[in-house]
């Protein structure tokens, strides 16, 4: 399986600058939706191809992309900076990481689908952790819950993906609402976003790289799930 890690930077051409408020809006939900559509312009060879890339916005028009195909030239981006992603990993290797993820837990609903399967719902792990608190106490408890629930979620990802968690911190937790919703505001689609960093220990290199290619968590189309790694600096 070939993988490519690319750095894509918005073009500074006047024709692109004129569209900046559309392709790189300030409001976060709109930005994630616009960036999702924008990045397709670098992978537009087959209009029927499924999304086979993960991406992460770094700000200032810079994106990192992990893909199974090389990105192509796009009028919206400078020529892509691309390298093959094939890290030489061995069990016991330690890596520093950063990860922006929509972390959820799956629960059964008791409802059945037309095909006879039980419906499942994906709950944000932080909202689930504070759901029983009075509404007036949730804001104060949210970051503490994010630290605990984020670490537990990452431990679960590691057990299925060939790594153990040595250290993990949550630098931010936020809730993002998707734009263009019509109807009652309380039904507007939204999801939680955890920004995690720390150190992991590789246990199964092949499984880990395969899991990296799949991404971690949900809402991957909107810039979540791409784990960025580098060799850990050990004392």
DONUBA-224196 format. One line per field, with one value per residue (C-alpha): residue in three letters; chain; x, y negated, z. Coordinates in Angstrom, 1 decimal. Example, Ala and Ser with C-alpha at 12.3 -4.5 7.8 and 13.67 -1.06 7.14 Angstrom:
BEGIN
aa: [Ala | Ser]
ch: [A | A]
X: [12.3 | 13.7]
Y: [4.5 | 1.1]
Z: [7.8 | 7.1]
***
This chain:
BEGIN
aa: [Unk | Unk | Unk | Unk | Unk | Unk | Unk | Unk | Unk | Unk | Unk | Unk | Unk | Unk | Unk | Unk | Unk | Unk | Unk | Unk | Unk | Unk | Unk | Unk | Unk | Unk | Unk | Unk | Unk | Unk | Unk | Unk | Unk | Unk | Unk | Unk | Unk | Unk | Unk | Unk | Unk | Unk | Unk | Unk | Unk | Unk | Unk | Unk | Unk | Unk | Unk | Unk | Unk | Unk | Unk | Unk | Unk | Unk | Unk | Unk | Unk | Unk | Unk | Unk | Unk | Unk | Unk | Unk | Unk | Unk | Unk | Unk | Unk | Unk | Unk | Unk | Unk | Unk | Unk | Unk | Unk | Unk | Unk | Unk | Unk | Unk | Unk | Unk | Unk | Unk | Unk | Unk | Unk | Unk | Unk | Unk | Unk | Unk | Unk | Unk | Unk | Unk | Unk | Unk | Unk | Unk | Unk | Unk | Unk | Unk | Unk | Unk | Unk | Unk | Unk | Unk | Unk | Unk | Unk | Unk | Unk | Unk | Unk | Unk | Unk | Unk | Unk | Unk | Unk | Unk | Unk | Unk | Unk | Unk | Unk | Unk | Unk | Unk | Unk | Unk | Unk | Unk | Unk | Unk | Unk | Unk | Unk | Unk | Unk | Unk | Unk | Unk | Unk | Unk | Unk | Unk | Unk | Unk | Unk | Unk | Unk | Unk | Unk | Unk | Unk | Unk | Unk | Unk | Unk | Unk | Unk | Unk | Unk | Unk | Unk | Unk | Unk | Unk | Unk | Unk | Unk | Unk | Unk | Unk | Unk | Unk | Unk | Unk | Unk | Unk | Unk | Unk | Unk | Unk | Unk | Unk | Unk | Unk | Unk | Unk | Unk | Unk | Unk | Unk | Unk | Unk | Unk | Unk | Unk | Unk | Unk | Unk | Unk | Unk | Unk | Unk | Unk | Unk | Unk | Unk | Unk | Unk | Unk | Unk | Unk | Unk | Unk | Unk | Unk | Unk | Unk | Unk | Unk | Unk | Unk]
ch: [A | A | A | A | A | A | A | A | A | A | A | A | A | A | A | A | A | A | A | A | A | A | A | A | A | A | A | A | A | A | A | A | A | A | A | A | A | A | A | A | A | A | A | A | A | A | A | A | A | A | A | A | A | A | A | A | A | A | A | A | A | A | A | A | A | A | A | A | A | A | A | A | A | A | A | A | A | A | A | A | A | A | A | A | A | A | A | A | A | A | A | A | A | A | A | A | A | A | A | A | A | A | A | A | A | A | A | A | A | A | A | A | A | A | A | A | A | A | A | A | A | A | A | A | A | A | A | A | A | A | A | A | A | A | A | A | A | A | A | A | A | A | A | A | A | A | A | A | A | A | A | A | A | A | A | A | A | A | A | A | A | A | A | A | A | A | A | A | A | A | A | A | A | A | A | A | A | A | A | A | A | A | A | A | A | A | A | A | A | A | A | A | A | A | A | A | A | A | A | A | A | A | A | A | A | A | A | A | A | A | A | A | A | A | A | A | A | A | A | A | A | A | A | A | A | A | A | A | A | A | A | A | A | A | A]
X: [0.0 | 1.5 | 0.9 | 1.9 | 2.2 | 1.7 | 1.8 | -0.6 | -0.5 | -3.1 | -1.9 | -1.2 | -2.5 | -4.9 | -7.7 | -7.4 | -7.0 | -10.3 | -12.1 | -10.4 | -13.6 | -15.3 | -12.6 | -11.0 | -13.8 | -13.2 | -16.1 | -14.9 | -17.8 | -17.9 | -14.1 | -14.1 | -16.9 | -15.1 | -11.7 | -13.2 | -14.5 | -11.3 | -9.0 | -11.0 | -9.6 | -6.2 | -7.7 | -10.3 | -9.0 | -12.0 | -15.3 | -16.7 | -13.7 | -14.4 | -12.4 | -9.1 | -7.3 | -7.1 | -6.3 | -5.4 | -5.6 | -2.6 | -3.8 | -2.7 | -3.8 | -1.6 | -2.9 | -1.2 | -2.7 | -2.2 | -3.4 | -3.2 | -2.8 | -0.4 | -2.3 | -2.4 | -1.9 | -4.8 | -5.4 | -6.1 | -2.8 | 0.9 | 2.6 | 2.2 | 5.1 | 4.9 | 6.9 | 6.2 | 5.0 | 6.8 | 8.3 | 10.6 | 9.0 | 9.7 | 7.9 | 9.0 | 9.6 | 8.3 | 6.7 | 5.5 | 2.1 | -0.6 | -4.1 | -7.3 | -10.2 | -13.9 | -13.9 | -17.2 | -18.5 | -21.1 | -24.2 | -27.2 | -30.6 | -33.0 | -34.5 | -34.3 | -33.6 | -35.6 | -33.0 | -33.4 | -30.3 | -30.3 | -29.6 | -26.5 | -25.8 | -22.4 | -22.1 | -19.3 | -17.2 | -16.9 | -20.6 | -21.3 | -19.0 | -20.8 | -24.3 | -25.6 | -24.3 | -26.7 | -26.4 | -24.9 | -22.0 | -21.1 | -19.0 | -16.7 | -16.3 | -15.8 | -12.0 | -11.5 | -13.9 | -12.1 | -8.7 | -10.1 | -12.4 | -9.9 | -7.2 | -9.6 | -10.7 | -7.1 | -6.2 | -9.1 | -7.8 | -4.4 | -5.5 | -7.1 | -4.4 | -1.1 | 0.1 | 0.1 | -0.3 | 2.7 | 1.4 | -1.5 | -2.7 | -5.8 | -4.9 | -8.5 | -12.0 | -14.7 | -18.0 | -18.4 | -21.7 | -22.0 | -23.3 | -26.3 | -28.7 | -32.4 | -34.8 | -34.7 | -31.3 | -31.3 | -31.2 | -28.3 | -25.6 | -22.6 | -19.6 | -17.0 | -13.3 | -10.4 | -6.9 | -4.5 | -0.8 | 1.7 | 3.8 | 2.8 | 4.7 | 4.5 | 3.5 | 2.5 | 4.0 | 2.0 | -1.3 | -0.4 | 0.4 | -2.8 | -4.8 | -3.1 | -4.2 | -7.8 | -7.7 | -8.9 | -12.4 | -15.2 | -15.9 | -12.8 | -14.1 | -14.0 | -10.3 | -10.2 | -8.4 | -5.0 | -2.3 | 0.9 | 4.0 | 7.7 | 10.4 | 10.2 | 12.9 | 13.8 | 15.8]
Y: [0.0 | -3.3 | -6.4 | -10.0 | -12.8 | -16.2 | -19.8 | -21.9 | -25.7 | -28.1 | -29.9 | -33.6 | -34.2 | -37.2 | -35.0 | -32.8 | -35.7 | -37.2 | -34.0 | -33.8 | -34.6 | -31.7 | -29.1 | -30.0 | -31.6 | -32.7 | -30.9 | -27.4 | -25.3 | -27.0 | -26.8 | -23.0 | -22.5 | -24.8 | -23.2 | -19.7 | -20.8 | -22.7 | -19.8 | -17.7 | -19.9 | -18.2 | -14.7 | -15.3 | -12.8 | -10.4 | -12.1 | -8.7 | -7.8 | -7.7 | -10.0 | -8.3 | -11.0 | -12.5 | -16.2 | -18.6 | -22.4 | -24.2 | -27.8 | -30.5 | -28.4 | -25.4 | -21.8 | -18.4 | -15.5 | -11.8 | -10.0 | -6.8 | -8.9 | -11.7 | -15.0 | -16.7 | -20.3 | -22.5 | -26.2 | -26.9 | -25.6 | -26.1 | -23.0 | -20.4 | -19.3 | -15.5 | -12.7 | -9.0 | -8.1 | -4.9 | -5.3 | -2.5 | -1.5 | 1.3 | 2.5 | 0.4 | -2.8 | -5.9 | -8.7 | -12.2 | -12.9 | -15.5 | -14.5 | -16.5 | -14.1 | -13.7 | -11.1 | -9.2 | -6.1 | -3.8 | -2.7 | -0.6 | -2.4 | 0.5 | -0.5 | 1.7 | 0.8 | 2.1 | 4.8 | 6.1 | 4.6 | 2.7 | -1.0 | -2.5 | -6.0 | -7.7 | -9.9 | -12.5 | -11.1 | -14.4 | -15.2 | -11.7 | -12.2 | -15.3 | -14.4 | -13.8 | -17.1 | -20.0 | -22.3 | -25.1 | -22.9 | -21.4 | -24.3 | -24.3 | -20.5 | -20.2 | -20.4 | -18.0 | -15.6 | -16.1 | -15.1 | -11.9 | -10.9 | -11.9 | -9.7 | -6.8 | -7.1 | -7.2 | -4.1 | -2.3 | -3.4 | -2.2 | 1.2 | 1.7 | 0.0 | 1.3 | -1.3 | -2.1 | -5.6 | -6.8 | -10.3 | -12.3 | -15.8 | -17.7 | -21.2 | -22.1 | -20.8 | -22.6 | -21.9 | -22.8 | -23.3 | -22.5 | -25.3 | -25.4 | -23.7 | -24.4 | -24.0 | -24.3 | -25.3 | -22.5 | -20.0 | -21.6 | -18.9 | -19.5 | -17.5 | -17.7 | -18.2 | -17.2 | -18.4 | -15.8 | -15.5 | -13.4 | -10.2 | -6.7 | -3.4 | -1.3 | 2.3 | 3.5 | 1.3 | 2.8 | 2.4 | -1.1 | -2.4 | -0.8 | -2.5 | -5.8 | -5.5 | -4.9 | -7.8 | -7.9 | -8.9 | -10.2 | -13.4 | -12.7 | -14.6 | -17.8 | -17.6 | -15.2 | -11.9 | -12.5 | -11.7 | -13.6 | -11.7 | -12.2 | -10.4 | -11.1 | -13.2 | -11.1 | -12.4]
Z: [0.0 | -1.1 | 1.0 | 0.4 | 2.9 | 1.2 | 2.2 | 0.2 | 0.5 | -1.0 | -4.1 | -3.8 | -7.3 | -7.4 | -8.8 | -5.7 | -3.3 | -4.7 | -3.5 | -0.1 | 1.9 | 0.2 | 0.2 | 3.6 | 5.7 | 9.3 | 10.9 | 11.9 | 10.7 | 7.4 | 7.0 | 7.6 | 5.0 | 2.5 | 3.1 | 2.6 | -0.9 | -1.7 | -1.1 | -3.6 | -6.3 | -5.7 | -6.1 | -8.8 | -11.4 | -10.9 | -10.0 | -8.8 | -6.6 | -2.8 | -0.6 | 0.1 | 1.9 | 5.3 | 6.0 | 8.7 | 8.5 | 10.0 | 9.4 | 7.0 | 4.0 | 4.8 | 4.9 | 5.5 | 3.6 | 3.9 | 0.8 | -1.3 | -4.5 | -5.3 | -5.3 | -8.7 | -9.6 | -8.6 | -9.5 | -5.9 | -4.5 | -5.1 | -6.5 | -3.9 | -1.7 | -1.7 | -0.2 | 0.1 | 3.6 | 4.6 | 8.1 | 9.2 | 12.5 | 14.9 | 18.1 | 21.0 | 19.0 | 20.6 | 18.6 | 19.5 | 17.9 | 17.4 | 16.5 | 16.0 | 16.3 | 16.6 | 19.4 | 19.8 | 21.5 | 19.9 | 21.7 | 20.7 | 20.5 | 20.8 | 17.4 | 14.4 | 10.8 | 7.8 | 7.3 | 10.8 | 12.3 | 15.5 | 15.1 | 16.7 | 17.7 | 18.0 | 21.1 | 21.6 | 24.5 | 26.3 | 26.1 | 27.3 | 30.3 | 31.5 | 30.4 | 34.0 | 35.4 | 35.8 | 32.7 | 34.8 | 35.8 | 32.4 | 31.1 | 34.1 | 34.0 | 30.3 | 30.0 | 32.9 | 31.2 | 27.9 | 29.5 | 31.0 | 28.2 | 25.5 | 27.1 | 27.5 | 23.9 | 22.7 | 24.8 | 23.0 | 19.6 | 20.5 | 21.6 | 18.1 | 16.1 | 17.2 | 19.7 | 23.4 | 24.9 | 27.0 | 27.5 | 26.2 | 26.8 | 25.5 | 24.5 | 23.3 | 23.1 | 21.1 | 19.5 | 15.8 | 14.1 | 10.4 | 8.2 | 5.9 | 8.3 | 7.8 | 10.7 | 14.5 | 15.8 | 18.4 | 15.5 | 13.7 | 13.1 | 15.3 | 16.6 | 19.3 | 18.4 | 20.6 | 20.0 | 21.5 | 21.7 | 23.5 | 23.0 | 21.8 | 21.8 | 18.7 | 19.3 | 15.8 | 13.1 | 10.1 | 12.0 | 13.1 | 9.6 | 8.2 | 11.0 | 10.2 | 6.6 | 7.8 | 10.3 | 13.9 | 15.0 | 12.9 | 10.8 | 8.7 | 5.7 | 7.8 | 8.7 | 11.6 | 12.2 | 10.7 | 13.3 | 12.7 | 14.0 | 14.5 | 16.4 | 20.1 | 21.7 | 24.8 | 27.8]
***
